[in-house]
Amino acid sequence: MAGQNQIICRGILVHIIRSARKSVSLEVKPDLTVNLRIPQRFLLRDARTFLEKHSQWLEDKYAMMAQRRQRRPETALPSRVELTKAERERIHAIFEAKAAYFSEKMKVTYGRISVRQQKTRWGSCSSLGNLNFNLKLLAVPEPLLDYVVVHELAHRIQMNHSAKFWMEVEKILPDYKERRRQLKNYCL
């Protein structure tokens, strides 16, 4: 049974999220969560009407995301808060060692390293040179983890994704295109 902030449409549970917005948006996330974002004063009956009008789109998108999810291996790990301090330190040391190794080969420096459970990125590099890595990288094959480390360190040379940037990545990983392609087979 759906709650006060939920509607079931064609057998799909839709979460209603009210916010300070003027438009309505419907999204199906990779984890198959469905959110309908509506303005604060939007009536629930209008939300139901909107869902009825877009029910075919919702059903198609949900089926597509479910199919994609089945094809991709899950990178399930315990959440960062479930890890002990010793486990977090061991994980941080893995990324630190990788970054140190590849930064020496690439002749670049970096700031601090953070390991987080991100939902949309495998890694990032700030303008200050701080590196952020997704904890889920520990669940992918090591060559793919190496690709992400090299990718982020290449941003220390080129802070974009230009041809020069990819040349820097290719100097270290000539097969980076294949690694990048393989990484897309894993769920974030």
Backbone as a ProteinNet text record, in pm:
[ID]
protein_1_A
[PRIMARY]
MAGQNQIICRGILVHIIRSARKSVSLEVKPDLTVNLRIPQRFLLRDARTFLEKHSQWLEDKYAMMAQRRQRRPETALPSRVELTKAERERIHAIFEAKAAYFSEKMKVTYGRISVRQQKTRWGSCSSLGNLNFNLKLLAVPEPLLDYVVVHELAHRIQMNHSAKFWMEVEKILPDYKERRRQLKNYCL
[TERTIARY]
84.9	0	88.4	55	133.8	100.1	201	182.7	135	134.4	84.9	170.8	299.1	390.2	427.3	337.2	362.6	235.8	254.6	144	189.9	99.9	133.2	72.2	156	112.9	158.3	64.7	94.1	183.8	158.5	234.2	370.5	401.3	531.3	510.5	587.5	579	649.9	579.3	632.6	636.2	754.4	771.2	741.2	658.2	622.8	715.4	784	874.8	830.5	787.3	747.1	869.6	881.5	995.2	959	1047.3	1026.3	1063.3	977.2	999.8	870.6	881.6	763.1	713.3	799.9	762.7	753.2	704.7	691.2	795.2	862.2	956.5	939	959.3	946.9	1078.2	1136.9	1264	1262.3	1331	1353.4	1504.2	1545.9	1688.7	1743	1875.8	1934.9	1900.8	1874.5	1837.1	1687.4	1618.4	1475.8	1384.4	1439.7	1358.2	1293.2	1166	1094.7	1051.2	1089.5	1055.5	974	866.4	787.8	806.3	877.3	901.7	795.4	728.6	618.8	633.4	571.6	572.8	498.7	530.3	470.9	318.2	256.6	110.4	39.6	112.3	56.4	-35.2	-155.4	-251.2	-215.8	-242.2	-213.6	-293.9	-416.4	-496.5	-433.6	-367.2	-297.5	-172.6	-111.4	5.5	-39.4	-154.3	-207.6	-241.2	-298.8	-332.8	-205.8	-103.5	24.6	80.4	76.8	127.2	46.4	-84.6	-168.9	-132	-111.9	-77	58.7	150.9	287.7	314	208.1	224.3	297.4	274.1	344.1	493.6	528.9	670.6	732.8	661.1	711.2	734.4	637.9	649.9	767.9	782.6	892.5	1028.2	1038	1164.9	1201.9	1103.8	1127.7	1177.6	1114.8	1155.2	1297.6	1328.6	1461.8	1568	1539.2	1634.7	1649.4	1542.6	1549.1	1633.2	1615.6	1693.6	1841.9	1870.3	2008.8	2072.3	1994.7	2045.1	2081	2004.1	2032.2	2160.9	2190.2	2309.6	2436.9	2425.9	2544.4	2570.7	2696.5	2728.4	2711	2658.8	2640.3	2773.1	2803.4	2926.7	2891	2826.5	2778.5	2893.6	2904.6	3001.6	2930.3	2985.3	2923.1	2933.9	2840.2	2848.5	2969.9	3017.7	3137.5	3119.1	2998.7	2975.3	2977	2957.7	2961	3103.7	3200.2	3339.6	3403.8	3493.4	3568.5	3674.8	3730.9	3836.5	3954.9	3989.3	4101.4	4072	3947.2	3910.3	3916.8	3867.3	3873.4	4018.3	4104.5	4246.3	4312	4277.2	4331.7	4286.9	4161	4106.9	4174.1	4187.8	4253.9	4397.4	4464.7	4603.5	4612.3	4511.3	4509.3	4508.2	4419.4	4409.7	4533.6	4585.7	4707.6	4824.6	4838.4	4948.4	4932.4	4811.2	4785.7	4818.4	4769.4	4792.8	4941.1	5011.6	5155.3	5231.2	5197.1	5263.9	5243.5	5117.4	5089.5	5130.2	5123.8	5164.1	5313.9	5390.1	5534.9	5560.4	5487.9	5502.4	5460.5	5358.7	5304.6	5372.2	5455.2	5525.7	5427.5	5328.2	5230.8	5220.1	5168.3	5142.5	4991.1	4951.8	4809.9	4798.7	4678.5	4652.1	4609.6	4501.5	4454.3	4368.4	4352.5	4270	4151.7	4033.1	3911.5	3851.1	3797.6	3726.9	3585	3490	3350.3	3262.9	3139.9	3042.4	2957.7	3002	2934.5	2833.1	2732.5	2626.9	2642.7	2720.3	2724.4	2864.1	2968.3	3104.3	3195	3287	3390.3	3502.9	3523.4	3629	3616.3	3693.8	3698	3827.9	3862.5	3983	3944	3969.4	3934.1	4041.7	4009.8	4106.5	4227.7	4213.2	4324.9	4409.9	4367.2	4442	4401.7	4290.3	4240.9	4169.2	4195.3	4138.7	4029.3	3919.2	3808.5	3784	3772.9	3749.4	3627.6	3555.5	3436.7	3478.3	3425.3	3452.5	3421.6	3323.5	3282.1	3389.8	3493.9	3603.9	3672.9	3658.4	3720.2	3650.6	3532.1	3457.6	3475.4	3556.2	3580.7	3721	3750.5	3885.2	3991.3	4107.8	4213.9	4252.6	4258.2	4291.7	4193.1	4067.8	3968.4	3987.6	4024.1	4058.7	4178.9	4279.9	4398.6	4359.4	4265.7	4220.6	4163.4	4079.6	4018.2	4125.1	4222.8	4330.6	4408.6	4445.9	4519.8	4435	4308.7	4217.1	4215.7	4200.3	4193.6	4328.2	4437.6	4569.6	4596.8	4542.6	4560.9	4496.2	4398.1	4337.1	4434.3	4540.2	4642.1	4723.1	4715.7	4785.4	4686.3	4571.5	4464.6	4334.2	4280.1	4158.6	4032.6	4031.8	3920.9	3927.6	3849	3852.8	3887.8	3984.6	4028.9	4114.6	4151.2	4239.5	4371.6	4421.8	4547.3	4532.4	4416.5	4388.9	4398.5	4329.8	4328.1	4466.2	4547.1	4685.1	4765.5	4740.4	4808.8	4769.5	4641.7	4593.7	4656.5	4658.6	4710	4859.7	4935.6	5079.6	5102.1	5013.7	5027.2	4950.2	4833.1	4747.5	4708.5	4790.5	4758.7	4622.7	4575.6	4446.3	4333.2	4348.8	4249.9	4108.4	4093.8	3959.6	3885.4	3956.5	3895.4	3860.8	3950.2	3922.1	3801.3	3794.8	3682.4	3552.3	3555.8	3438.3	3394.2	3490.8	3458.2	3398.8	3449.3	3400	3251.7	3208.2	3066.4	2974	3029.8	2949.1	2918.1	2971.5	2950.2	2855.8	2770.8	2676.9	2748	2714.5	2764.2	2683.9
-119.2	0	124	220.8	343.5	436.3	510	605.1	739.1	838.3	971.6	1040.1	1010.3	1072.1	975.8	882.3	782	755.2	723.7	685.3	561.4	468.1	352.6	375.7	368.2	389.4	269.5	195.6	75.2	-22.6	-33.7	-126.2	-75.1	50.4	109.6	210.5	196.5	288.4	418.9	529.8	661.6	745.5	796.8	882.4	1026.7	1092.7	1232.6	1320.5	1411.3	1501.9	1644.8	1712.7	1853.1	1941.4	2044.1	2134.6	2272.3	2367.6	2504.8	2511.8	2460.1	2459.9	2500.1	2532.5	2574.3	2467.2	2370.6	2268.7	2130.9	2035.3	1897	1814.7	1723.5	1634.8	1492.6	1399.6	1257.6	1191.2	1115.2	1048.5	905.3	820	681.5	668.8	641.5	633.8	493.5	482.9	351.2	242.9	282.6	183	151.3	201.8	182.1	259.2	355.2	446.8	543.5	571.4	665	784.6	903.9	1027.2	1119.2	1172.4	1276.6	1402.4	1499.2	1624.9	1725.5	1783.3	1875.7	2001.9	2112.5	2235.4	2213.8	2295.1	2282.6	2279	2366	2378.6	2292	2204.7	2115.8	2014.9	1997.6	1904.6	1760.4	1670.7	1529	1473.6	1519.8	1472	1516.3	1634.4	1680.3	1595.3	1550.2	1461.3	1328.5	1277.5	1152.8	1170.9	1285.2	1314.3	1319.2	1383.8	1392	1251.6	1167	1030.3	949.4	965.4	894.1	935.3	1064.8	1117.8	1065.2	1043.4	1000.7	854.7	777.9	640.9	550.4	568.9	485.7	515.9	644.5	683	619.9	628.9	573.7	423.6	352.9	208	170.7	241.9	215	244.6	358.9	399.5	303.5	263.7	170.8	36.4	-12.7	-140.8	-130	-17.6	1.6	2.5	74.8	82.1	-54.2	-128.4	-262.3	-354.9	-346.3	-428.6	-390.6	-261.2	-214.3	-261.8	-258.3	-300.8	-449.7	-530.7	-674.2	-701.7	-620.2	-640.5	-598	-504.9	-450.6	-520.6	-559.5	-619	-515.2	-559.3	-469.9	-453.5	-332	-306.1	-284.5	-383.7	-371.5	-386.4	-289	-289.8	-238.2	-264.1	-202.8	-50.8	20.3	166.3	210.4	329.3	381.2	384.8	415.3	423.7	287.2	180.2	44.9	-7.7	62	17.8	59.9	-22.9	14	116.5	179.2	277.1	210	90.7	17.8	-14	-52.3	-80.9	45.8	158.1	284.9	325.3	305.6	339.2	249.3	120.9	27.5	67	102.1	144	272.7	367.2	494.2	467.5	374.7	341.4	284.1	208.5	153.9	267.4	364.2	476.8	566.2	581.9	662.2	599.3	467.9	398.1	408.4	390.7	401.9	543.5	643.8	783.2	816	769.5	796.4	731.6	608.4	536.6	607.6	635.8	695.7	842.9	915.5	1056.3	1068.2	972.6	972.1	946.2	850.5	820.5	939.4	1012.2	1123.5	1256.2	1253.6	1374.1	1486.3	1450.9	1547.6	1534.7	1636.9	1633.6	1635.7	1608.3	1614.5	1654.2	1696.4	1735.9	1616.3	1632.9	1523.2	1426.3	1307.9	1204.7	1174.5	1169.9	1132.1	1009.8	921.2	803.7	813.1	822.2	840.8	742.1	731.8	650.4	745.9	768.7	862.2	788.6	861.5	798.7	823.3	925.7	961.4	962.4	947.8	957.9	850.8	805.8	713.5	791.5	913.9	994.9	1138.5	1225.6	1365.8	1427.2	1540.4	1614.2	1760.4	1819.7	1960.5	2050.8	2177	2272.8	2288.1	2248.4	2252	2125.2	2030.1	1905.6	1797.4	1817.3	1713.6	1607.2	1482.6	1370.2	1303.2	1274.5	1202.9	1074.6	964.5	835.3	769.3	695.6	625.5	493.7	468.5	344.9	221.5	232.7	119.7	77.5	158.1	117.9	-8.2	-37.7	-158.5	-285.4	-270	-386.2	-409.7	-326.1	-344.9	-402.4	-461.5	-514.4	-403.2	-440.8	-343.3	-256.9	-310	-222.9	-106.4	-127.4	-20.7	82.9	37.4	129.8	214.4	149.3	222	328.4	294.6	391.5	516.5	498.2	613.2	698.2	635	710.1	791.7	728.9	799.1	911.5	884.4	985	1109.5	1087.8	1202.8	1275.1	1201.1	1265.8	1343.4	1297.6	1370.4	1508.6	1523.2	1655.1	1752.9	1703.2	1791.9	1858.3	1802.4	1858.3	1935.9	1875.4	1936.1	1926.8	2039.2	2039.8	2037.4	1947	1935.2	1796.2	1772.9	1645.6	1668.8	1754.8	1787	1673.8	1687.7	1588.6	1579.3	1692.5	1691.9	1611.5	1625	1547.3	1398	1352	1209.5	1160.5	1248.4	1210.7	1181.6	1259.1	1235.7	1100	1068.9	938.8	826.4	844.2	741	716	817.6	799	691.1	687.2	592.2	463.5	477	360.8	360.8	300.7	298.8	234.9	147.7	81.2	148.1	276.4	344.5	339.5	341.2	339.7	211	99.5	-28.1	-31.5	19.1	22.8	111.2	224.3	317.1	248.6	176.8	105.3	-0.3	-74.9	-179.4	-119.7	-4.9	57.5	93.2	123.8	158.7	40.8	-79.8	-198.9	-218.3	-132.4	-144.9	-36.3	-73.2	21.6	106.8	231.3	318.7	301.4
0	0	0	-79.2	-88.8	26.9	72.3	181.2	129.6	219	187	80.4	78.1	-18.4	-129.8	-157.4	-260.5	-339.8	-467.1	-554.4	-630.9	-654.3	-736.8	-874.1	-974.8	-1113	-1195.7	-1252.5	-1331.7	-1255.3	-1125.6	-1041.9	-998.1	-1029	-994.3	-882.2	-775	-662.4	-697.6	-687.2	-719.8	-591.3	-557.9	-440.3	-479.5	-402.8	-427.9	-343.9	-409.2	-339.4	-368.3	-264.8	-278.8	-256	-339.2	-323.2	-378.8	-355.9	-402.2	-550.2	-631.8	-776.6	-845	-972.5	-1047	-1142.9	-1172.9	-1270.7	-1205.1	-1281.8	-1236.5	-1311.8	-1240.9	-1309.7	-1258.7	-1349.7	-1318.8	-1356.2	-1264.5	-1292.7	-1243.6	-1320	-1280.9	-1261.7	-1138.7	-1107.9	-1138.5	-1152.1	-1181.3	-1079.5	-953.6	-852.5	-856.2	-958.9	-985.1	-890.3	-819.3	-741	-838.5	-818.7	-905.7	-821.3	-865.5	-794.6	-883.7	-828	-893.6	-809.9	-865	-794.8	-837.6	-735.2	-762.8	-678.7	-725.5	-644	-512.1	-413.1	-279	-281.1	-357.1	-354.7	-459.7	-522.6	-625	-556.7	-606.8	-546.1	-581.5	-488.6	-509.3	-626.9	-644	-758.2	-890.5	-891.9	-1012.7	-1037.8	-930.1	-943.3	-1005.3	-959.8	-1017.1	-1165.7	-1199.8	-1340.1	-1424.9	-1371.1	-1442.3	-1466.6	-1364.1	-1377.1	-1478.1	-1477.1	-1574.4	-1716.3	-1735.5	-1867.8	-1915.3	-1819.9	-1853.4	-1815.2	-1794.2	-1745.6	-1845.1	-1974.1	-2073.3	-2071	-2062.5	-2053.3	-1928.8	-1815.9	-1689.7	-1701.6	-1756.1	-1771	-1861.5	-1973.5	-2067.3	-2003.9	-1938.1	-1875.8	-1762.9	-1682.6	-1572.3	-1625.5	-1731.8	-1792	-1847.6	-1912.1	-1968	-1856.4	-1747.4	-1636.4	-1568.2	-1555.9	-1495.5	-1582.2	-1713	-1805.8	-1799.4	-1794.8	-1785.1	-1655.1	-1549.7	-1418.1	-1418.4	-1490.2	-1497.3	-1573.8	-1673.7	-1755.8	-1684.5	-1590.3	-1525.6	-1392.8	-1369.1	-1239.2	-1128.2	-1017.2	-902.9	-830.5	-792.1	-718.2	-571.4	-513.4	-375.9	-276.3	-191.5	-82.5	41.1	158.6	276.3	264.5	325.4	321.1	402.9	372.5	438.5	590.6	636.7	781.3	848.1	770.9	826.4	842.6	783.8	790.2	921.3	969.8	1089.9	1052.2	1150.5	1125.5	1055.8	1098.9	1037.9	891.3	859.4	720.1	635.2	690.5	616.5	590.2	688.1	670.6	566.3	566.2	466.5	326.5	312.2	182.7	136	226.6	192.1	147.1	212.2	176.8	34.8	-6.5	-143.4	-244.6	-224.1	-317.5	-309	-190.9	-173	-248.8	-237.6	-307.1	-458.5	-507.7	-652.5	-700.6	-628.6	-668.6	-664.4	-562.1	-551.4	-667.4	-698.6	-807.3	-941.5	-974.7	-1105.2	-1111.7	-1001.1	-1005.4	-1032.9	-982.7	-1010.2	-1159	-1215.6	-1358.3	-1445.5	-1398.9	-1477.4	-1444.3	-1340.1	-1293.7	-1257	-1176.3	-1125.9	-974.4	-913.2	-768.8	-747.7	-627.2	-592.3	-446	-407.3	-269	-186.3	-117.1	-31.7	-112.6	-57.9	-120.8	-29.6	-89.4	-16.8	-84.7	-3.3	-55.9	-2.2	-94.9	-57.6	-132.2	-87.7	-158.5	-241.6	-364.3	-452.6	-538.7	-584.9	-664.4	-813	-850.9	-993	-1053.5	-974.1	-1027.9	-969.9	-1054.5	-1007.6	-940.2	-982.6	-923.7	-969.5	-903.9	-944.4	-894.9	-955.8	-918.8	-906.1	-790.6	-770.5	-830.6	-843.7	-897.5	-805	-679	-583.5	-591	-672.8	-687.5	-590.5	-519.7	-429.6	-511.5	-478.3	-552.5	-470	-535	-471.6	-549.5	-477.5	-541.9	-479.9	-562.5	-518.4	-451.9	-336	-262.5	-348.4	-436.7	-520.6	-620.2	-636.8	-724.9	-673.7	-545.5	-489.8	-538.7	-599.5	-647.5	-797.5	-862.7	-1006.7	-1024.6	-1140.3	-1163	-1149.2	-1099.8	-1072.1	-1192.1	-1314.8	-1428	-1446	-1405.5	-1416.9	-1306.8	-1188.9	-1080.6	-1123.4	-1182.4	-1230.2	-1332.2	-1420	-1519.9	-1452.8	-1350.8	-1283.7	-1215.7	-1152.5	-1086.9	-1190.2	-1299.9	-1405.2	-1464	-1486.1	-1539.7	-1450.9	-1320.4	-1229.2	-1220.8	-1221.6	-1218.3	-1347.3	-1458.2	-1584.4	-1577.4	-1490.6	-1471.4	-1404.6	-1346.3	-1288.3	-1400.7	-1521.4	-1637.1	-1724.2	-1748.9	-1829.3	-1749.9	-1708.8	-1626	-1714.2	-1812.4	-1907.1	-1969.2	-2069.6	-2140.9	-2288.4	-2311.3	-2446.8	-2504.1	-2629.5	-2693	-2617.9	-2568.5	-2491.7	-2362.4	-2299.7	-2178	-2207.1	-2312.2	-2344	-2386.2	-2444.2	-2478.2	-2351.2	-2245.6	-2117.5	-2059.3	-2066.9	-2016.9	-2099.3	-2232.2	-2322.1	-2303.1	-2260.3	-2234.6	-2128.1	-2031.3	-1920.3	-1947.2	-2006.2	-2032.7	-2181	-2265.5	-2409.2	-2440	-2351.3	-2372.5	-2294.5	-2262	-2177.7	-2235.6	-2368.3	-2428.4	-2393.1	-2394.7	-2360.1	-2211.3	-2127.5	-1982.9	-1954.9	-2021.9	-2004.6	-2046.4	-2158.5	-2206.1	-2104.7	-2049.6	-1952	-1824.7	-1782.9	-1659.4	-1670.6	-1791.2	-1812	-1789.4	-1779.3	-1753.1	-1605.3	-1520.5	-1376.8	-1325.8	-1231.3	-1171.2	-1067.1	-1065.3	-958.7	-833.8
[MASK]
++++++++++++++++++++++++++++++++++++++++++++++++++++++++++++++++++++++++++++++++++++++++++++++++++++++++++++++++++++++++++++++++++++++++++++++++++++++++++++++++++++++++++++++++++++++++++++

